[in-house]
Amino acid sequence: MSVLDHIKAASSYIKSLYSGSPKIGVILGSGLNGFVDFMKVDLEINYADIPHFPVSTVEGHSGKLIVGEMGGVNLVVMSGRFHYYEGYTPNEVVFPIRVLKNLGVDMLLISNAAGGVNANFNVGDLMMIKDHISFAIVNPLLGKNFAELGLRFPDMSEPYSKAFIKIGYEVASSLGIELKEGVYFGVTGPTFETRAEYKLIRTLGADAVGMSTVQEVITAVHCGMTVFALSVITDIGIREEENVITHADVLDAAKDAAPNLALVFKGIIEKIKSAS
């Protein structure tokens, strides 16, 4: 079976359980599952039950596809994602993005926990991703290209929608939430960066670094989706005296910032609904 057959099989299974037509997809990163509390949940599907779907193995990722609505908008939410460092291939990491597209999703909201390399950031800050640097990850489009999924050479000049970024600022301002803006540097993980690596990443022009998101965004753009992404800054690796980082610290910081992130996502979805 080809990847196209796998996508169709996974989509067909989900459609057999849920008859809605979601236009917006949401990916929740480590410790950021609180967004679901704002939804009217119709159905939760364990990843393990979906044909050909990977399974989350990392603490803080619940491993469920959640479908429902928020403010009259049909949503499909990935509560937990997949990472290259878990041993999955890039194609497996981004398989759910292609399934979401097949379900009808054309707008994707992504969240993640990231390390700050901009010394002006603080733990708990929310950073809108305006661009990313992908040189340190494996591109998920390597190999045979299927025209049904997208172009062989997709343009990446605006991977994160400028229109969405504008809406993000408007929503955050109305809520009294400060948003930072910056460049996200994707790495494979699973180790946190050395002090020298943090400095190098900053020198290369990034403001935050993380082990997810970039492969998802490349694939979403390849599929023709519009993307908005927020990072929760969970540690400041650029500060040498604070450079001891644990996953537990990341989860704690993400949990503290999750309510504001959820409010921004909720506001964006409501604004999109009112404009449609």
Protein Blocks (a to p, Z undefined) as FASTA:
>chain_A
ZZklmmmmmmmmmmmmoccdcfbdcdddehilmmmmmpccfbdcdfklpghiacdfbehi
eopacdddeehiacdddeddddfklopafklmmmmmmmmmmnopabdcdddddddfbfkb
cehiacddfbdcfklpccfkgcjddfklocfbacfkbmbafklmmmmmmmmmmnopacdd
ddddddebjbdcdfklmmmmmmnopabdcfehjlmmmmmmmnopacddddddfbdfklmk
lmcccfklmmmmmmmmmmmmmmmmmmmmmmmmmmZZ
